Amino acid sequence: MKRERLSWLAEGALHTKRFAYYVGRRCRSATIKDIAAELHLGWDSVKELEKQYMRAQLARAGTPGPKAIGIDEISIRKGHTYRIVVSDLIRHRPIWFGGEDRSEASMARFYDWLGDKKSRGVRLAVMDMWKPFRNATLARAPQAAILFDKFHIIRHLGEALDKVRKSEYARLSGKDRRYIKGQKYTLLSHRENLTLEGRHSLKTLLAANKRLHTAYLLKESFGQLWDYEREGWARRFFENWRAALKWQRLEPYEKFAQMIDRHWDGIAAYCKPENKVSLGFVEGLNNKIRVIQRRAYGLRDEEYLRLKILTCMLPAL
């Protein structure tokens, strides 16, 4: 006796591949609960069908051989539980999710998965200033240029501005505080993102407090650093920016400038033409992952979360 093998029938299942792909496509824009109610299926059945669909997406995408990678960590639950996400910055897709934390050993797992040959093909690694990521990359892909992510650096500068705001609030008393109270996000947001009321509040705040006005202008001008095409010009801009801190009594900014000086090589690398990549992709991917987690009210199944992240930028089957 022989049993005929049908290519359109899923392995060991009571459904066709076409139906599994239909469920998987629907789950890209709706929750498992909604699809289960629509198709009169169990919640677990829909989840398994979606997993089959996502595995088929990854199989079709093939094994990556990235030339430029973005490295970041995400929090998967409370209590500082992290996993590492690595993205291909040229093809704009996440390619690896794993590790047990954000340690050097966890980062080394990515290079083990990628293999020595493909690790030697990586020419650029974009990351934050977290030392274990840098150490693992230098050890396993020493030919790769390391570039520190612009958005993480700007976030540090925003934190320095907020410390200045808090110190000014503590220094003042009485009616002088009213311009600062409740204006944290007005001060930290880009002016073009503010409403008309927010711009009016910002203008009033900066007119009322000279030190915050200076700190705000320095924060806004610092983004020009990534516009230069030669390291010498970028360095001259930074030295002039740091010189403007003199006599301003902005201690958080002085500490920020020292941090930039210590990590200068990883910032100046962006001046080289071969290192011009989209630095916003990693930050955009983080936002997308947070949406995935929030829509599911948290994901306890880590394998399911891994598949959701790795397929979120892949085309539908």
Residue, then its C-alpha position, 0 to 999 in steps of 0.5 A: m500500500k502507498r499513500e499519495r503525498l499532496s504538495w498542497l496539504a500541510e504535513g500531518a494536519l487536517h488543513t491545506k497550506r492555502f488555509a494556513y497561509y490565509v490565517g497567517r495573512r489575516c493575523r498580520s493585521a488582526t489579533i489571534k482572538d479576532i481571527a479565532a472568532e471569525l473562523h470558528l477555530g480555537w485560539d491555540s489552533v489559530k496561533e499554530l497556523e500563524k506560526q506555520y505561516m511565519r516559518a514559511q516566510l522565513a524559509r522563503a527569505g533564505t539565510p541572510g548574509p548581511k553587510a551592515i547590521g544594527i544591534d539593539e536590545i528589547s525588554i520582553r518583560k519586567g525585571h530587566t529581562y532583555r533579548i538582543v535583536v540584530s537587523d540587516l540595515i541594507r535589506h531593512r529586516p530583522i534577522w536574529f532574535g535571541g540571547e539570555d540578556r544583553s551580555e557579551a556572551s549573548m551577543a556572541r551567539f549571533y556571530d555563532w549563528l551567522g558563522d565565521k565566513k559571513s561574520r567576516g563579510v560584515r563591514l558595518a555594525v551600528m549599536d548603542m554605546w553598550k560595551p559588551f556589544r562592542n567587545a563581541t563585535l571587535a572579537r568576532a568581526p574585527q574588520a567591521a566599522i563600529l558606528f554608535d546609533k545617533f538616536h541613542i546619543i540624542r537620547h542621552l542629550g535629552e536626559a542631560l537637558d531634563k537634569v538641567r530642567k530639574s536643577e532649575y526647578a529645585r533652584l527657583s522658588g515661588k512664582d518663578r517655578r510656574y514656567i518650568k512645572g509640567q513642561k518636560y515633554t514640551l522642552l524635550s520634543h522637537r519644535e515642529n512636533l509641538t502644537l500651537e499651544g506647546r510652541h507658545s509654552l516653549k517660547t514663554l519658558l525659554a524667555a523666562n529662564k536663560r540657562l534652560h534657553t541656552a541648554y535647549l539651543l545647544k541640544e537642538s544644534f547638536g544634531q548637525l554633527w551627523d551632517y558632516e562628510r569629513e571627520g575633521w569638520a565634525r571634530r571642529f564642530f564638536e569642539n566649538w559646541r563643547a567650548a560654548l559650554k564654558w561658564q554656562r554651569l551646565e554640569p550634565y552637558e559637560k558630562f555628556a561632552q566627556m562621554i562623546d569624547r570617549h566614544w568619538d571613533g564610533i561617532a565619527a565613523y558616520c562621516k565616511p561615505e561607505n558608512k552612510v546607512s539609514l540610522g532610523f531603521v533600528e529605532g523604527l523597528n523598536n517602535k514596531i516591536r513595542v506595538i506587537q507587544r502592546r497589541a498582544y498585552g505582552l507575549r509569554d511565548e518567546e518563540y512566537l515573539r521571535l517569529k513575529i519580530l523576524t517576519c514583521m518586515l517580510p512580504a506576505l506569502 
